[in-house]
């Protein structure tokens, strides 16, 4: 966290951390950035400066903050689900190696 930041956990940053596009759980947002599937971006690690594109880790006054965080908490990280889906596809298509 940047020095002097105050607030509560920002759902935009949690989405970024999980590999979802920023705004994925925002019901008021019509579209999200399309690059997230082909080129996922991960936030900076602990004790590293945040990237320019990265949302703040904490914020105040975020609309629907708690429901959005609950949605993230109940979600599956896409990077974790991919190997299982790829294995199911391989079994289905008979391409086991």
NORWO-V869126 format. One record per residue. N is the residue number from 1. RES is the residue in three letters. D_CENTER is the distance of its C-alpha to the mean C-alpha in Angstrom with 2 decimals. Layout:
# NORWO-V869126
N|RES|D_CENTER ; N|RES|D_CENTER
This chain:
# NORWO-V869126
1|UNK|17.24 ; 2|UNK|19.62 ; 3|UNK|23.13 ; 4|UNK|24.16 ; 5|UNK|20.84 ; 6|UNK|21.23 ; 7|UNK|19.28 ; 8|UNK|16.83 ; 9|UNK|13.23 ; 10|UNK|11.22 ; 11|UNK|8.67 ; 12|UNK|7.43 ; 13|UNK|6.96 ; 14|UNK|5.44 ; 15|UNK|2.55 ; 16|UNK|3.29 ; 17|UNK|4.58 ; 18|UNK|3.44 ; 19|UNK|3.72 ; 20|UNK|3.32 ; 21|UNK|5.79 ; 22|UNK|6.57 ; 23|UNK|8.78 ; 24|UNK|7.74 ; 25|UNK|9.43 ; 26|UNK|12.04 ; 27|UNK|15.24 ; 28|UNK|17.14 ; 29|UNK|15.20 ; 30|UNK|16.91 ; 31|UNK|14.82 ; 32|UNK|11.62 ; 33|UNK|11.94 ; 34|UNK|13.20 ; 35|UNK|12.72 ; 36|UNK|9.26 ; 37|UNK|11.25 ; 38|UNK|14.13 ; 39|UNK|12.81 ; 40|UNK|9.27 ; 41|UNK|9.02 ; 42|UNK|8.26 ; 43|UNK|9.22 ; 44|UNK|12.85 ; 45|UNK|14.24 ; 46|UNK|16.41 ; 47|UNK|19.44 ; 48|UNK|18.27 ; 49|UNK|18.24 ; 50|UNK|14.99 ; 51|UNK|14.71 ; 52|UNK|16.18 ; 53|UNK|13.20 ; 54|UNK|10.85 ; 55|UNK|10.88 ; 56|UNK|13.07 ; 57|UNK|12.09 ; 58|UNK|14.62 ; 59|UNK|16.12 ; 60|UNK|18.99 ; 61|UNK|19.76 ; 62|UNK|16.36 ; 63|UNK|17.44 ; 64|UNK|16.36 ; 65|UNK|14.40 ; 66|UNK|15.45 ; 67|UNK|14.93 ; 68|UNK|11.36 ; 69|UNK|10.75 ; 70|UNK|12.89 ; 71|UNK|11.03 ; 72|UNK|7.87 ; 73|UNK|10.68 ; 74|UNK|12.34 ; 75|UNK|9.76 ; 76|UNK|10.06 ; 77|UNK|7.71 ; 78|UNK|8.89 ; 79|UNK|10.35 ; 80|UNK|12.36 ; 81|UNK|13.62 ; 82|UNK|14.80 ; 83|UNK|17.86 ; 84|UNK|19.05 ; 85|UNK|18.94 ; 86|UNK|20.68 ; 87|UNK|23.27 ; 88|UNK|23.98 ; 89|UNK|24.50 ; 90|UNK|26.82 ; 91|UNK|28.83 ; 92|UNK|29.16 ; 93|UNK|30.37 ; 94|UNK|32.54 ; 95|UNK|31.01 ; 96|UNK|30.91 ; 97|UNK|31.59
